[in-house]
Amino acid sequence: MIEIKELYKTFGRTVALRGITLNIPKGQVYGFVGPNGAGKTTTMSIMATLMSPTAGVVRVGGYDCKTQAKEVRRLIGYMPDFFGVYDNLTAYEYLDFHGASYGLQPQERERVILQMLELVQLTGKTNEYVDQLSRGMKQRLGLARALVHNPQVLILDEPASGLDPRARIEMREIIKTLRDAGKTIIISSHILPELAEMCDTIGIIEGGELVAEGKVQEIYEKMRTHRLLRIRLLDKHEALLSRLHDTSGIINAVRDGADIMASFSGSDAEQATLLASLLAEGYPLVSFGEMKGNLEDVFLEVTKGGGS
Ligand SMILES: Nc1ncnc2c1ncn2[C@@H]1O[C@H](COP(=O)(O)OP(=O)(O)OP(=O)(O)O)[C@@H](O)[C@H]1O
């Protein structure tokens, strides 16, 4: 449904995108993850036909975002990361204005707007002024706006940013409903564990490049350069620490209460050998296990030193 090929974008001397290539099949939820300035907004703006690429091609539903912008716009709903100021417009009027700009006839518009307000749980705020809504409500209204013309593809730029935990959960639930309705969704965020739960595929972008892509677990496996071991023992902690510091493959080892945490760059076989040796050497081990990281750990590892 979305095809990005060798996408480059420069702003003067700043190279914002350096050859991004990705494909998003119909009905998929794709999470775009990266630090500030990585290029998420730039990529999404190009998809939304608001910006032209310097080089490369972006197609939505087979239409070229640069040369067939009108066709692309019919297919997409875009929710930018900033919500503009709309003095003196109620939530209803705001959606009515956008519905009209998509050419929806008054009767149809009314039906769709009421349906959208219900979807984003703003039915009770129909006649409230937009500027008086909370940030979470404004974000939901922005989502309703993006949906007014029933687009097949949704491009959501950090829809949960600045929201409190409860508002984030509400936004996530709405996005799940849209996913279940078969929309193709591309969503960017810094809220990594939430993306992991919602998305089929995650793309990690840094410095204008896609540095990893795949299912959450695949990325984790692919990008992991070392594993974190948690070793619990009855005593001999200091002895084990110095033993580990002299062990090849151990990058670092620290004490954490009754446990020792060690980062280890060896293979499964080397890990098995280490465990067997420690037992043979008489360390009173209670447990020896590998800690599974979440997407946040992967992200930090992948993008270390980048962004902010
Ligand atoms: N209009 C512009 N003019 C000049 N430079 C720009 C412009 N838009 C973006 N950039 C630069 O392009 C790079 C990518 O920015 P972009 O906004 O796409 O990142 P992002 O991943 O969306 O970051 P954030 O999470 O902060 O929104 C940054 O270095 C940014 O400063």
The ligand as an SDF file (V2000), in Angstrom:
LIG
                    3D

 31 33  0  0  0  0  0  0  0  0999 V2000
   11.8230   22.7500    7.0080 N   0  0  0  0  0  0  0  0  0  0  0  0
   13.0370   22.3860    7.4000 C   0  0  0  0  0  0  0  0  0  0  0  0
   14.1150   23.1570    7.1520 N   0  0  0  0  0  0  0  0  0  0  0  0
   15.3450   22.7840    7.5360 C   0  0  0  0  0  0  0  0  0  0  0  0
   15.6350   21.6390    8.1700 N   0  0  0  0  0  0  0  0  0  0  0  0
   14.6090   20.8210    8.4460 C   0  0  0  0  0  0  0  0  0  0  0  0
   13.2570   21.1490    8.0850 C   0  0  0  0  0  0  0  0  0  0  0  0
   12.4470   20.1290    8.4860 N   0  0  0  0  0  0  0  0  0  0  0  0
   13.2580   19.2290    9.0780 C   0  0  0  0  0  0  0  0  0  0  0  0
   14.5320   19.6290    9.0560 N   0  0  0  0  0  0  0  0  0  0  0  0
   15.7090   18.8840    9.5740 C   0  0  0  0  0  0  0  0  0  0  0  0
   15.6170   17.5540    9.0820 O   0  0  0  0  0  0  0  0  0  0  0  0
   15.9970   16.6100   10.0650 C   0  0  0  0  0  0  0  0  0  0  0  0
   14.8610   15.6270   10.2970 C   0  0  0  0  0  0  0  0  0  0  0  0
   13.7810   16.2960   10.9560 O   0  0  0  0  0  0  0  0  0  0  0  0
   12.3700   15.6120   11.2540 P   0  0  0  0  0  0  0  0  0  0  0  0
   11.4640   16.6790   11.7650 O   0  0  0  0  0  0  0  0  0  0  0  0
   11.9310   14.8390   10.0820 O   0  0  0  0  0  0  0  0  0  0  0  0
   12.7480   14.5980   12.4270 O   0  0  0  0  0  0  0  0  0  0  0  0
   11.7820   13.7740   13.3910 P   0  0  0  0  0  0  0  0  0  0  0  0
   12.3140   12.3900   13.4370 O   0  0  0  0  0  0  0  0  0  0  0  0
   10.3660   13.9560   12.9910 O   0  0  0  0  0  0  0  0  0  0  0  0
   12.0400   14.4720   14.7780 O   0  0  0  0  0  0  0  0  0  0  0  0
   11.0140   14.8120   15.9910 P   0  0  0  0  0  0  0  0  0  0  0  0
   10.8320   13.5370   16.7490 O   0  0  0  0  0  0  0  0  0  0  0  0
   11.7610   15.8240   16.7720 O   0  0  0  0  0  0  0  0  0  0  0  0
    9.7500   15.3410   15.3830 O   0  0  0  0  0  0  0  0  0  0  0  0
   16.3920   17.4220   11.2810 C   0  0  0  0  0  0  0  0  0  0  0  0
   17.7780   17.6050   11.2470 O   0  0  0  0  0  0  0  0  0  0  0  0
   15.6790   18.7400   11.0880 C   0  0  0  0  0  0  0  0  0  0  0  0
   16.3670   19.7760   11.7140 O   0  0  0  0  0  0  0  0  0  0  0  0
  1  2  1  0
  2  3  1  0
  2  7  2  0
  3  4  2  0
  4  5  1  0
  5  6  2  0
  6  7  1  0
  6 10  1  0
  7  8  1  0
  8  9  2  0
  9 10  1  0
 10 11  1  0
 11 12  1  0
 11 30  1  0
 12 13  1  0
 13 14  1  0
 13 28  1  0
 14 15  1  0
 15 16  1  0
 16 17  2  0
 16 18  1  0
 16 19  1  0
 19 20  1  0
 20 21  2  0
 20 22  1  0
 20 23  1  0
 23 24  1  0
 24 25  2  0
 24 26  1  0
 24 27  1  0
 28 29  1  0
 28 30  1  0
 30 31  1  0
M  END
$$$$
